[in-house]
Amino acid sequence: MIKFTSKGNFEKTEKALRHMGQGFTRNSRFISGCKRLGELGVQALRQYTPKDTGKTSESWSYEIIPSKSDTVFSIVWKNSNFNKWANIAVLIQYGHATSSGYWVEGVDYINPALKPIFEQLANTAWEEVVKNAND
């Protein structure tokens, strides 16, 4: 989620967001940008995922999910490596208990992997707001 905070009038920001919203379904540039960020996220997650067998690192994918109005899109990164009921990527991230009663400490690898992607997304979104506010 991107949050904008400002004082004063939101007229230019609202105009830019309306303009962007009207172009989402007609403008493949936005969708291709989401796809590019999705792929970059997958690459980063694969690189940062701790490797034992490599199965978890190779199981990353992404999905672009539009809102009902097609004006808001979410990029969701997924990992399909499960052992029975447990997603292995989540167990690595947050830690887990073993069947013998030991605790395996988690490794925060998802946040460092995706941080540059989120920063790039925020910068790109801001550039679009500024560009469209001046049109």
C-alpha positions as CSV (number, residue, x, y, z in Angstrom):
1,M,0.0,0.0,0.0
2,I,1.3,3.5,-0.8
3,K,0.2,6.3,1.5
4,F,0.5,9.9,0.6
5,T,0.4,12.6,3.3
6,S,0.1,16.3,2.4
7,K,-1.2,19.6,3.7
8,G,-3.5,21.8,1.7
9,N,-5.3,21.1,-1.5
10,F,-5.3,17.7,-3.2
11,E,-6.7,19.0,-6.5
12,K,-3.6,18.2,-8.6
13,T,-3.1,14.8,-6.9
14,E,-6.7,13.9,-7.4
15,K,-6.6,15.0,-11.1
16,A,-3.4,12.9,-11.7
17,L,-4.9,9.8,-10.0
18,R,-8.2,10.2,-11.9
19,H,-6.1,10.5,-15.1
20,M,-4.1,7.4,-14.3
21,G,-7.2,5.5,-13.3
22,Q,-8.9,6.2,-16.6
23,G,-5.8,4.9,-18.5
24,F,-5.3,1.7,-16.5
25,T,-7.4,-0.6,-18.6
26,R,-6.6,1.2,-21.9
27,N,-2.9,1.8,-21.1
28,S,-0.8,-1.4,-21.2
29,R,2.2,0.7,-20.0
30,F,0.9,0.5,-16.4
31,I,0.2,-3.3,-16.7
32,S,3.6,-3.9,-18.2
33,G,5.2,-1.9,-15.4
34,C,3.4,-4.1,-12.9
35,K,4.6,-7.2,-14.7
36,R,8.2,-5.8,-14.7
37,L,8.0,-5.1,-11.0
38,G,6.5,-8.6,-10.4
39,E,9.4,-10.2,-12.2
40,L,11.9,-8.1,-10.4
41,G,10.3,-9.2,-7.1
42,V,10.5,-12.9,-8.1
43,Q,14.2,-12.5,-9.1
44,A,15.0,-10.8,-5.8
45,L,13.0,-13.3,-3.7
46,R,14.8,-16.2,-5.5
47,Q,18.2,-14.6,-4.8
48,Y,17.5,-13.8,-1.1
49,T,15.7,-17.1,-0.2
50,P,18.0,-19.2,1.9
51,K,18.9,-22.4,0.0
52,D,19.0,-25.9,1.2
53,T,17.6,-27.9,-1.7
54,G,16.7,-24.7,-3.7
55,K,13.1,-25.8,-4.1
56,T,11.7,-22.9,-2.1
57,S,13.8,-20.3,-3.9
58,E,12.6,-21.7,-7.3
59,S,8.9,-21.7,-6.2
60,W,8.3,-18.0,-6.3
61,S,5.8,-16.4,-8.7
62,Y,3.6,-13.3,-8.8
63,E,0.1,-12.4,-9.7
64,I,-1.4,-9.0,-10.7
65,I,-4.9,-8.6,-9.2
66,P,-7.1,-5.8,-10.4
67,S,-9.8,-4.3,-8.2
68,K,-13.4,-4.5,-9.4
69,S,-13.2,-1.1,-11.0
70,D,-9.8,-1.9,-12.6
71,T,-8.4,1.3,-11.1
72,V,-6.3,-0.3,-8.4
73,F,-3.9,-3.2,-8.9
74,S,-2.1,-5.4,-6.4
75,I,1.0,-7.3,-7.1
76,V,1.0,-10.5,-5.0
77,W,4.1,-12.6,-4.7
78,K,3.5,-16.3,-4.0
79,N,5.6,-19.3,-3.1
80,S,4.2,-22.8,-4.0
81,N,6.6,-24.9,-1.9
82,F,4.4,-26.6,0.8
83,N,5.2,-29.5,3.1
84,K,1.8,-30.9,4.1
85,W,0.0,-27.8,5.4
86,A,2.9,-25.5,5.8
87,N,4.3,-23.0,3.4
88,I,8.1,-23.4,3.6
89,A,8.8,-19.8,2.7
90,V,6.7,-18.6,5.6
91,L,8.5,-21.1,8.0
92,I,11.9,-19.8,6.9
93,Q,10.7,-16.2,7.3
94,Y,9.1,-16.4,10.7
95,G,10.6,-19.6,12.2
96,H,9.0,-22.8,13.3
97,A,9.0,-25.6,15.9
98,T,10.3,-29.0,14.9
99,S,8.7,-32.3,15.7
100,S,11.4,-32.9,18.3
101,G,10.4,-29.7,20.2
102,Y,13.2,-27.4,19.1
103,W,12.6,-23.9,17.7
104,V,14.2,-22.9,14.4
105,E,14.7,-19.1,14.3
106,G,13.3,-17.3,11.3
107,V,15.4,-15.4,8.8
108,D,14.0,-12.1,7.6
109,Y,14.8,-12.4,3.8
110,I,11.5,-11.3,2.3
111,N,11.6,-7.7,3.5
112,P,15.2,-7.1,2.3
113,A,14.4,-8.7,-1.0
114,L,11.3,-6.6,-1.7
115,K,12.4,-3.3,-0.2
116,P,14.1,-2.0,-3.4
117,I,11.1,-3.1,-5.4
118,F,8.7,-1.1,-3.1
119,E,11.0,1.9,-3.3
120,Q,11.1,1.7,-7.1
121,L,7.3,1.4,-7.2
122,A,6.8,4.4,-4.9
123,N,9.2,6.5,-7.0
124,T,7.5,5.5,-10.2
125,A,4.1,6.2,-8.8
126,W,5.2,9.6,-7.6
127,E,6.7,10.5,-11.0
128,E,3.4,9.6,-12.6
129,V,1.5,11.8,-10.1
130,V,3.8,14.8,-10.8
131,K,3.8,14.3,-14.5
132,N,0.0,13.9,-14.8
133,A,-0.7,16.8,-12.4
134,N,1.2,19.1,-14.8
135,D,-0.9,18.0,-17.9
